[in-house]
Amino acid sequence: MSNTEQKPSKMRRVIIATILFVILIGFPAGSYLYMRSGVSWRKQAVSELGQYGKIRPAFLILSTGEKQNRLESCVSVIHIFGKDPDLTDVNRKIIDNGERLFNQFGKLSDESIRRDFRLAMIAEGGTAEFTSYRQKLPSADYATWVWTGALDSWEVIVDYGYEQFCKNEGVKPAEQYFALADTSGQIRRYYDALDEKQIGRMVEHIAMLLPSTK
């Protein structure tokens, strides 16, 4: 037998060199670019959030007489339906989007919900059709939905903030909009309630603002 070792073929050397390049250079470079793109995305998303005033509390009066603010320390999606809303196609869509948000963020299991996410729906009165529709939602009995009145004071806060937002962003006011408040009650951004792209961006901002769960 010969003790002379055969040299690797040229093709084999190329394959080995390619594998080493991918392991030593390609994977780390890909990971870096992925991480960098994620950081850039988050910086862009954070830059879109402003400060447009603090929302008012929505009190629940307990049997003991104690007041409980149902929006305290919660990320809140706010919409103002106004006085005596009817079940129009627009209002139905807004309520249905609220249900989608509940299923995505509010619901932890079939029997439990997040304590730090709320849908603050502002309305005084409402037609029988409107009231019946919202009361028959699968999630209607969960605390995530906060239906409250005090329309005048809510409008002063939320509408004023929206006026400032539209000026800052240079956009035309939408007929229907959502406001998003963080856990301190500060309104951070507004979204056209009938624009799916803007609702999608709101979903991303909600995910950023919600405290992480263990």
Secondary structure, 3 states (H helix, E strand, C coil): CCCCCCCCCHHHHHHHHHHHHHHHHHHHHHHHHHHHHHHHHHHHHHHCCCCCCECCCCEEECCCCCEEECCCCCEEEEEEEEECCCCCHHHHHHHHHHHHHHHHHHECCCCCECCCEEEEEEEECCCHHHHHHHHCCCCCCCCCEEEECCHHHHHHHHHHHHHHHHHHHCCCCCCCEEEEECCCCEEEEEEECCCHHHHHHHHHHHHHHCCCCC
